[in-house]
Amino acid sequence: MTGDPVQDTAQSPLTATGFVASQADVDGLMAWFAEYDALAARHDVEAMADTALLPVTVISNDSAGDGVVQQWDRDALVASFGASMESVGEVRMENDRTPVFLNADVAVVVTNSKVTAGEQVQHMRYADVMVKSGGRWRFASMIQAGWGDVMKQYA
């Protein structure tokens, strides 16, 4: 396939060797999450929405085990973030993230969180599909189990 324009670019889905993220790639993505976590801690839902590549695809499942997929615009994102921030109040989150880079500009990040509210400790796992746009990381999809019933109320 030599000379194939799809294969001869840094963005090609086909490469001679698999992509290996550099430490700078990992550090840059983790810095984005540190900034995002700080916005979440301040409940700054407007700034959190600014970090998205809209529309965002939101994926979950409902209580019957059926998948629920929605596309959210900025208004839906802000409303959802605002409602969830109101319902949880002050919490402390400890996040352990594992990024999987598809190339230098696309990654899937799985987060295991420990959420502490007062004496109550809960755990959650979710994934974000991250893409670079304009040289900056942005989330394009949020994936977390168990929110489908709530999501369907607003569809």
Salt bridges, closest charged atoms under 4 A:
ASP37 OD2 - ARG97 NH1 2.88
GLU46 OE1 - ARG74 NH2 2.75
ASP50 OD1 - ARG74 NH1 2.78
ASP62 OD2 - LYS152 NZ 2.54
GLU94 OE2 - ARG92 NH1 3.28
ASP105 OD1 - LYS132 NZ 3.98
